[in-house]
Amino acid sequence: MMRFVLSRVLVAIPTLILVSIFVFMLQKLLPGDPILVMAGESRDPATIEMLRERYHMNDPVLMQYFYWLGDVLRGDLGRSLRTGLPVSDLILQKLPVTLQLAVMSMIFAMLIGVPAGVIAAVKRGTLWDYLANGVALSGLSVPNFWLGIMLILLVSVNLGWLPASGYESPFVDPWRSLQTTIMPAIVLGTAIAGTLMRHTRSAMLGVLQADYVRTARAKGLSEKIVVLRHAFRNALLPIVTLSAVMFGELLAGAVLTEQIFTIPGFGKMIVDAVFNRDYAVVQGVVLVTATSFIVINLLADVLYVMLNPRMRATL
């Protein structure tokens, strides 16, 4: 297992290097000159030249990349052009918000999507199957921004059950935090639940036709034990992989959902940074998001091997 983990880490390292190159070139591709933005409205030539020397803008692009990479490896992602605060501090402020929202969305999606997929596969061709597929298709088809607006209109405006927007940290007020994040979590989790349901159903249908499942039934085991202990455990493998990918996408920040509910997470942060030409923040958020996505997929690969005895036997 350790050898497998090390091999996956060695594969991830070149990917991280390519991601760092892409993130660095992002600043070069964006319109405008960040040095002119930092110099302010006066744009004093001496100040501009000083800033170019300070940030190595007069050096070749390759040298600029190595300077930037060295700062990143030390945890220095630069400073926000808008606020002057370190980008790493801003990310540490926003990351727990997005992480909380992503975890709640995944919990909601898995509680709905996985059981619905299992039931649809076991009850294939029945009303339950058609109903589960219809709900999944609706979840995939309804836009997040429309569902978010409808929830605000119904739950917040008409019924007054939950606040329409805002955010509260769970460390300050856990109950208020749950109230402010439950609706955006439902909005984000609805589409993921539909995807999980479809893939769970497909995986379960394939497993239920396997020889070992027919053997388990022939031995007289109850249908509940056959489905949960024999079929579902093997159908979990593609579900784990898909869940990791979906969770990584949630960490990237749900731009529209966070904007609608005024959630101060990664999505809102990067939108504000793009509109304000805050290049350092854009670079930092993209780099952290891409790195998190790679790490999550690495963990999914390890979990995949742990769940699959046949793969463990080949290590």
Secondary structure, DSSP 8 states (H G I E B T S, - for coil): -HHHHHHHHHHHHHHHHHHHHHHHHHHHHSSS-HHHHHHTTT--HHHHHHHHHHTTTTS-HHHHHHHHHHHHHTT---B-TTT--BHHHHHHHHHHHHHHHHHHHHHHHHHHHHHHHHHHHHTTTSHHHHHHHHHHHHHHHS-HHHHHHHHIIIIIIIS--S-SS----TTT-HHHHHHHHHHHHHHHHHHHHHHHHHHHHHHHHHHHTSHHHHHHHHTT--HHHIIIIIIIHHHHHHHHHHHHHHHHHHHT--HHHHHHHT--SHHHHHHHHHHTT-HHHHHHHHHHHHHHHHHHHHHHHHHHHHH-HHHHHH-
